[in-house]
Amino acid sequence: MDILLKLFLPLSLAFIMFSLGISLTLQDFKRVLQMPRAFSIGMLGQLLVLPVIAFLILQVVELEPAMAFGVMLLAFAPGGVTSNMLTRFSGGSVALAVSLTAVTSVLCVLTVPVFAAASANYFLGAAMPKIDVTSIGISMALITAVPVAIGVLVNHMAPSFTAAISKVVSLLASVLFVVIVLGAIATNWSVLTANILELGPVLILLNVVMLLIGYGGAKLMKLSHPDSVAIAMEVGVQNATLGITVGALIAMNGEALPPYSLASGIYGITMYGCAFLFILWARRKARANPSLRALSELS
């Protein structure tokens, strides 16, 4: 299990982030200047609204401290490859979703360690493990930002090569994601069975509420249906693998994936059910309105 924590888990996340990087171009980062309002709304929802909503839910629903901290770690995680894929399925603006994912995946190196330390102090109290913000930030940079940057560089320098390997890389990344999620659940099975009736509904509620806030908030700000769908997916579907990995980095007990990672592990399964229902609704709404359908096709 020590090998799982110290080698397989971070390398798997690095590969998953590399798979994200080869799907990005430099234009995806430049695009934020071309859609500042939509991008700003998405960033606000991701970095501020999501953690606040998670915190408020945890004030109403009482979980064990370690479980509550795990939910907050998930809320600090950005979107990922999955949110981009689900945006495409739901007829949202893939360009906006990819740009949000690109920037938040880099920014999380700075935000997650700081937010995690503050959250651990609140929820864990005296049981809080020692959290070296700088060390976690460096570790996250090495397994998130650097692989993304390498992927973008490879895609920029050899686009035909990345086009040839993208399907295989994506498939392998998906397999690794499943293995990590199942590992987080399996190694915390007793904790899961003792807390699933409380933890499961909290994760589903967070998922549903953020999808609704993401879409509704974007529409209130006069954004198009495709842009609103993209923002909903970005703030409503998080990078569960990153949540699991950060939990392991914080615990570093070398024995098993900690309870901090369990929320992200369960979320890695439940999020698809919530996202599927949202996709059905978004596509039906677009079909019912020809102008929305045209916008979705353009996106």
VENPE-V820241 format. One record per backbone hydrogen bond with DSSP energy under -1.0 kcal/mol. CO is the residue of the C=O (numbers start at 1). NH is the residue of the N-H. If there is no record, write none. Layout:
co = {CO	CO}
nh = {NH	NH}
This chain:
co = {1	2	3	3	4	7	8	9	10	11	12	13	14	15	16	17	18	20	21	25	26	27	30	31	31	35	36	37	38	39	40	41	42	43	44	44	45	48	49	50	51	52	53	54	57	64	65	66	67	68	69	70	71	72	78	80	81	82	83	84	85	86	87	88	92	93	94	95	96	97	98	99	100	101	103	104	106	107	107	108	111	112	113	114	115	116	117	118	119	120	124	125	131	132	133	134	135	136	137	138	139	140	141	144	145	146	147	148	149	150	151	152	153	154	158	159	160	161	162	165	166	167	168	169	170	171	172	173	174	175	176	177	178	179	180	181	182	183	186	188	189	190	191	192	195	195	196	198	199	200	201	202	203	204	205	206	207	208	209	210	211	212	213	214	215	216	217	218	219	224	225	226	226	227	228	229	230	231	232	233	238	239	240	241	242	243	244	245	246	247	248	258	259	261	262	263	264	266	266	267	270	271	272	273	274	275	276	277	278	279	280	281	282	283	284	289	290	291	292	293	294	295	299}
nh = {5	6	7	8	9	11	12	13	14	15	16	17	18	19	20	21	22	23	24	28	30	31	33	34	35	39	40	41	42	43	44	45	46	47	48	49	50	52	53	54	55	56	57	58	61	68	69	70	71	72	73	74	75	76	239	84	85	86	87	88	89	90	92	91	94	97	98	99	100	101	102	103	104	105	107	108	109	110	111	112	115	116	117	118	119	120	121	122	123	124	127	128	133	136	137	138	139	140	141	142	143	144	146	148	149	150	151	152	153	154	155	156	157	158	162	163	164	165	166	169	170	171	172	173	174	175	176	177	178	179	180	181	182	183	184	185	186	187	189	192	193	194	195	196	198	199	200	202	203	204	205	206	207	208	209	210	211	212	213	214	215	216	217	218	219	220	221	223	222	228	229	93	230	231	232	233	234	235	236	237	240	243	244	245	246	247	248	249	250	251	252	261	262	265	266	267	268	269	270	271	274	275	276	277	278	279	280	281	282	283	284	285	286	287	288	293	294	295	296	297	298	299	94}
